Amino acid sequence: MYAQSLNFSESHQNNVLSRSTCIRIAKSGFQPICVLKRTFLYSWKKGINRDTVIWLQQPIDLSVENIRAWITRKEFNALRDTHRTQVSEINKLGPDLQAAHFVLKHKGSVKFHNLDRWFKADKDGKMDLPITFTKTYLKAIDASNTTMMYESFDNMENLPHLRYLNLSNCKYIDDWCLDRLVQFRETLFVLDLSGCVNVSERGLVTIIKLNCLKRLILKDMNHLQHAKLIALLLEEAMPNCYIDGIDYTNISKSEREDEPQSVSFMKSWEKRAMAEQMDVVAAVIRDYGVLENTNNNRAKNNKT
């Protein structure tokens, strides 16, 4: 701990000792306050709060497994911070070029419209990309075997010309990430999710939101218990999309009977969507019928 001169005011009266590693002590009254974290352990007026007492009573686990888990968690949080979007970069480069810089920074590759080559950073991290805004459109992203995660998609917004996205063998891609793909629902043609071990049947249900998808690659998805059934239902929900990597032509009777909850949800969603379409058709027919009768009555009146 070290002392730092701060202007002490009444607003700091309740500022107290923090769990943060940064503990700064105000010279005025020597009251401990932390300017980085407002998680207070002790207040001279209110004493120790209940949460602090509970926290102090927790057993300290210094086992190798717990320390290893703590280190892994700290490394993941540091990695996640590198995937957060930078507004200044977007304003400087534009959405397409900023997304390209982001993908290459994390060892991926990109392809632009009207340029028949893939751009990728070299072993020293140098990127052969413009550093200022240019009118270029991102066409394809190959982020296979990278650390792409949920926060990564904040750097891929406003890409109206993106046609190809490869997320194969990305260990941090999960069901929550697949829901972010809805931002490409009107543009994406090819999606590769091969080897994404954290993707389940429930997450694959959200793929039906991608209206323009032509090919879905699901290779090395052995962790899926109902891969064949979910692939069949996906192709039924998206007749213009080809499911590559899963052979669903020989589904056994037991697999059909033992369907997961996500498959049941997809079936109910299809029925509800069909019912809504029928309601729209009925409304159109009804309105058309009323309009047709009105026109006929007008024609009769004109004749008389």
C-alpha positions as CSV (number, residue, x, y, z in Angstrom):
1,M,0.0,0.0,0.0
2,Y,1.1,3.5,-0.7
3,A,-0.1,7.0,0.3
4,Q,-1.5,9.3,-2.3
5,S,-2.7,12.8,-1.8
6,L,-6.4,13.0,-2.7
7,N,-9.1,15.7,-2.2
8,F,-11.2,14.1,0.5
9,S,-14.9,15.1,0.4
10,E,-18.1,13.9,1.9
11,S,-18.7,11.6,-1.0
12,H,-15.7,9.6,0.1
13,Q,-17.0,9.1,3.6
14,N,-18.4,5.7,2.7
15,N,-15.4,4.6,0.6
16,V,-13.7,1.8,2.4
17,L,-11.1,-0.9,2.2
18,S,-11.4,-2.8,-1.1
19,R,-10.6,-6.3,-2.2
20,S,-8.7,-4.8,-5.2
21,T,-5.0,-5.3,-5.4
22,C,-4.7,-1.5,-5.7
23,I,-5.3,0.0,-2.3
24,R,-4.7,3.7,-2.1
25,I,-4.7,5.5,1.2
26,A,-5.8,9.1,1.4
27,K,-3.6,11.2,3.6
28,S,-6.6,13.1,4.9
29,G,-7.8,10.8,7.7
30,F,-5.8,7.8,6.3
31,Q,-9.1,6.4,5.0
32,P,-8.4,3.5,2.6
33,I,-10.1,4.0,-0.7
34,C,-9.7,2.3,-4.1
35,V,-10.3,4.3,-7.2
36,L,-10.3,1.3,-9.4
37,K,-12.9,-0.9,-7.7
38,R,-15.9,0.1,-5.6
39,T,-16.2,-3.2,-3.7
40,F,-16.0,-2.1,-0.1
41,L,-15.0,-4.3,2.7
42,Y,-15.3,-1.9,5.7
43,S,-17.0,1.4,6.4
44,W,-16.3,3.5,9.5
45,K,-20.0,4.4,9.6
46,K,-21.6,1.1,8.7
47,G,-19.0,-1.4,9.7
48,I,-18.4,-4.6,7.8
49,N,-21.2,-5.5,5.5
50,R,-22.8,-8.9,5.2
51,D,-21.2,-9.8,1.9
52,T,-17.8,-9.1,3.2
53,V,-18.3,-11.3,6.3
54,I,-19.4,-14.2,4.0
55,W,-16.4,-13.6,1.7
56,L,-14.0,-13.7,4.6
57,Q,-15.5,-17.0,5.9
58,Q,-14.9,-18.7,2.5
59,P,-12.3,-21.5,2.7
60,I,-9.1,-20.7,0.9
61,D,-8.3,-23.4,-1.7
62,L,-4.6,-23.4,-2.6
63,S,-4.7,-26.8,-4.3
64,V,-2.8,-27.2,-7.6
65,E,-6.1,-27.6,-9.5
66,N,-7.6,-24.4,-8.1
67,I,-4.5,-22.4,-8.8
68,R,-4.4,-23.8,-12.3
69,A,-8.0,-22.9,-12.8
70,W,-7.4,-19.4,-11.5
71,I,-4.5,-18.9,-13.9
72,T,-6.6,-20.1,-16.8
73,R,-9.4,-17.8,-15.9
74,K,-7.0,-14.8,-15.7
75,E,-5.5,-15.7,-19.0
76,F,-9.0,-16.0,-20.6
77,N,-10.1,-12.6,-19.2
78,A,-6.9,-11.1,-20.6
79,L,-7.6,-12.7,-24.0
80,R,-11.2,-11.6,-24.0
81,D,-10.1,-8.0,-23.5
82,T,-8.1,-8.2,-26.7
83,H,-11.3,-9.1,-28.6
84,R,-13.3,-6.1,-27.5
85,T,-14.1,-3.6,-30.2
86,Q,-12.3,-0.3,-30.5
87,V,-14.6,2.5,-31.6
88,S,-11.6,4.6,-32.7
89,E,-10.4,1.9,-35.0
90,I,-13.8,1.6,-36.7
91,N,-14.0,5.4,-37.2
92,K,-10.5,5.4,-38.7
93,L,-10.7,2.3,-40.9
94,G,-14.4,1.7,-41.5
95,P,-16.2,-1.6,-40.6
96,D,-14.8,-3.8,-43.4
97,L,-11.2,-2.8,-43.1
98,Q,-11.4,-2.8,-39.3
99,A,-12.8,-6.3,-39.3
100,A,-9.9,-7.4,-41.6
101,H,-7.3,-5.9,-39.2
102,F,-9.0,-7.7,-36.3
103,V,-9.1,-11.1,-38.0
104,L,-5.5,-10.9,-39.2
105,K,-4.4,-9.7,-35.7
106,H,-5.8,-13.0,-34.3
107,K,-4.0,-15.2,-36.9
108,G,-6.9,-15.4,-39.4
109,S,-7.2,-14.5,-43.0
110,V,-9.6,-12.5,-45.1
111,K,-10.5,-12.0,-48.7
112,F,-11.9,-8.8,-50.3
113,H,-14.3,-8.3,-53.2
114,N,-12.7,-8.1,-56.6
115,L,-9.3,-9.3,-55.2
116,D,-8.4,-12.9,-55.9
117,R,-6.1,-13.5,-52.9
118,W,-6.2,-14.1,-49.2
119,F,-4.6,-11.6,-46.9
120,K,-2.8,-13.0,-43.8
121,A,-0.3,-11.6,-41.4
122,D,3.3,-12.9,-41.6
123,K,5.2,-14.6,-38.8
124,D,6.2,-11.2,-37.4
125,G,2.6,-10.0,-37.3
126,K,2.9,-7.6,-40.2
127,M,-0.2,-7.1,-42.3
128,D,-0.4,-6.1,-45.9
129,L,-3.5,-4.0,-45.4
130,P,-4.3,-0.3,-45.7
131,I,-4.0,1.7,-42.5
132,T,-6.6,4.3,-43.5
133,F,-10.1,4.0,-44.9
134,T,-10.5,2.6,-48.4
135,K,-13.6,1.6,-50.3
136,T,-13.1,-2.1,-50.0
137,Y,-15.7,-4.8,-49.1
138,L,-14.9,-7.8,-47.0
139,K,-16.0,-11.0,-48.9
140,A,-14.7,-13.9,-46.8
141,I,-13.3,-14.5,-43.4
142,D,-11.2,-17.6,-42.5
143,A,-11.0,-17.7,-38.6
144,S,-10.3,-21.4,-38.3
145,N,-8.1,-22.5,-35.4
146,T,-8.2,-19.1,-33.8
147,T,-9.4,-17.8,-30.5
148,M,-12.6,-16.2,-31.8
149,M,-15.3,-15.8,-29.1
150,Y,-18.5,-14.0,-28.3
151,E,-16.9,-10.6,-28.0
152,S,-15.2,-11.1,-31.4
153,F,-18.5,-10.5,-33.3
154,D,-18.6,-6.9,-32.1
155,N,-15.7,-6.3,-34.6
156,M,-17.6,-7.9,-37.5
157,E,-20.7,-5.7,-37.6
158,N,-21.9,-3.9,-40.7
159,L,-20.4,-6.3,-43.2
160,P,-23.1,-6.3,-46.0
161,H,-20.9,-8.2,-48.5
162,L,-19.7,-11.0,-46.3
163,R,-20.4,-14.4,-48.1
164,Y,-18.0,-16.9,-46.4
165,L,-17.3,-17.4,-42.7
166,N,-15.0,-20.2,-41.4
167,L,-15.1,-20.8,-37.6
168,S,-13.9,-24.4,-37.7
169,N,-11.9,-25.7,-34.7
170,C,-12.5,-22.5,-32.6
171,K,-12.6,-23.8,-29.0
172,Y,-14.4,-20.7,-27.7
173,I,-17.2,-20.7,-30.2
174,D,-20.4,-21.9,-28.4
175,D,-24.2,-21.7,-28.6
176,W,-24.2,-18.0,-27.6
177,C,-21.8,-17.2,-30.4
178,L,-24.1,-18.8,-33.0
179,D,-26.9,-16.4,-32.0
180,R,-24.6,-13.5,-33.0
181,L,-24.5,-14.9,-36.6
182,V,-28.0,-13.4,-37.1
183,Q,-26.3,-10.2,-38.1
184,F,-25.2,-12.0,-41.3
185,R,-28.7,-13.5,-42.1
186,E,-29.1,-11.6,-45.4
187,T,-25.6,-12.0,-46.7
188,L,-23.8,-15.2,-45.6
189,F,-23.7,-18.1,-48.1
190,V,-21.2,-20.5,-46.5
191,L,-20.7,-21.2,-42.8
192,D,-18.1,-23.7,-41.4
193,L,-18.5,-24.9,-37.8
194,S,-16.5,-28.1,-38.1
195,G,-14.8,-29.2,-34.9
196,C,-16.5,-26.6,-32.6
197,V,-16.8,-28.8,-29.6
198,N,-18.8,-26.3,-27.5
199,V,-21.6,-26.1,-30.1
200,S,-24.7,-28.2,-29.3
201,E,-27.9,-29.1,-31.0
202,R,-29.6,-26.2,-29.2
203,G,-27.2,-23.7,-30.7
204,L,-27.5,-25.2,-34.2
205,V,-31.2,-24.4,-34.1
206,T,-30.4,-20.7,-34.5
207,I,-28.8,-21.4,-37.9
208,I,-32.3,-21.4,-39.4
209,K,-32.3,-17.6,-39.0
210,L,-29.7,-17.3,-41.8
211,N,-32.0,-16.8,-44.7
212,C,-29.4,-16.8,-47.5
213,L,-27.2,-19.7,-46.3
214,K,-26.4,-22.2,-49.1
215,R,-23.9,-24.5,-47.4
216,L,-23.4,-25.5,-43.7
217,I,-20.3,-27.5,-42.9
218,L,-20.5,-29.6,-39.8
219,K,-17.5,-32.0,-40.0
220,D,-15.9,-33.6,-36.9
221,M,-19.0,-33.0,-34.7
222,N,-18.8,-36.4,-33.0
223,H,-19.8,-34.8,-29.7
224,L,-23.4,-34.2,-31.0
225,Q,-25.6,-37.0,-29.8
226,H,-28.3,-36.3,-32.4
227,A,-26.2,-35.0,-35.2
228,K,-28.1,-36.9,-38.0
229,L,-31.5,-35.8,-36.8
230,I,-30.5,-32.2,-36.3
231,A,-28.9,-32.1,-39.8
232,L,-32.1,-33.6,-41.3
233,L,-34.3,-31.0,-39.6
234,L,-32.0,-28.2,-40.6
235,E,-32.2,-29.1,-44.2
236,E,-36.0,-29.4,-43.9
237,A,-36.1,-25.9,-42.4
238,M,-33.7,-24.6,-45.0
239,P,-34.4,-26.4,-48.2
240,N,-31.9,-24.3,-50.2
241,C,-29.0,-25.1,-47.8
242,Y,-26.8,-28.2,-48.2
243,I,-25.6,-29.8,-44.9
244,D,-22.0,-31.0,-45.4
245,G,-20.2,-33.4,-43.0
246,I,-23.1,-35.4,-41.6
247,D,-24.7,-38.3,-43.3
248,Y,-28.3,-38.3,-42.2
249,T,-29.7,-40.7,-44.8
250,N,-29.7,-43.7,-42.5
251,I,-31.4,-42.5,-39.3
252,S,-32.5,-45.4,-37.1
253,K,-35.9,-45.5,-35.5
254,S,-34.4,-45.2,-32.0
255,E,-32.7,-42.0,-33.0
256,R,-36.0,-40.5,-34.3
257,E,-37.8,-41.5,-31.1
258,D,-35.1,-40.2,-28.8
259,E,-35.0,-36.6,-30.0
260,P,-33.5,-33.8,-28.0
261,Q,-35.4,-30.9,-26.6
262,S,-33.8,-28.5,-29.2
263,V,-35.2,-30.7,-32.0
264,S,-38.7,-30.5,-30.5
265,F,-38.3,-26.8,-30.2
266,M,-37.4,-26.6,-33.9
267,K,-40.5,-28.6,-34.9
268,S,-42.7,-26.4,-32.8
269,W,-41.0,-23.3,-34.4
270,E,-41.7,-24.7,-37.9
271,K,-45.3,-25.3,-37.0
272,R,-45.7,-21.8,-35.6
273,A,-44.1,-20.2,-38.6
274,M,-46.3,-22.2,-40.9
275,A,-49.4,-21.2,-39.0
276,E,-48.3,-17.5,-39.2
277,Q,-47.8,-17.9,-42.9
278,M,-51.2,-19.4,-43.3
279,D,-52.7,-16.5,-41.3
280,V,-51.0,-14.1,-43.6
281,V,-52.3,-15.9,-46.7
282,A,-55.8,-16.0,-45.3
283,A,-55.7,-12.3,-44.6
284,V,-54.5,-11.6,-48.1
285,I,-57.3,-13.7,-49.6
286,R,-59.9,-12.1,-47.4
287,D,-58.7,-8.6,-48.3
288,Y,-58.5,-9.6,-51.9
289,G,-62.0,-11.0,-51.8
290,V,-63.4,-7.8,-50.2
291,L,-61.6,-5.7,-52.8
292,E,-62.9,-7.9,-55.6
293,N,-66.5,-7.6,-54.4
294,T,-66.1,-3.9,-54.1
295,N,-64.8,-3.6,-57.6
296,N,-67.7,-5.7,-58.9
297,N,-70.3,-3.6,-57.1
298,R,-68.7,-0.4,-58.6
299,A,-68.8,-2.0,-62.1
300,K,-72.5,-2.8,-61.7
301,N,-73.3,0.7,-60.4
302,N,-71.5,2.2,-63.4
303,K,-73.5,0.1,-65.8
304,T,-76.8,1.2,-64.3
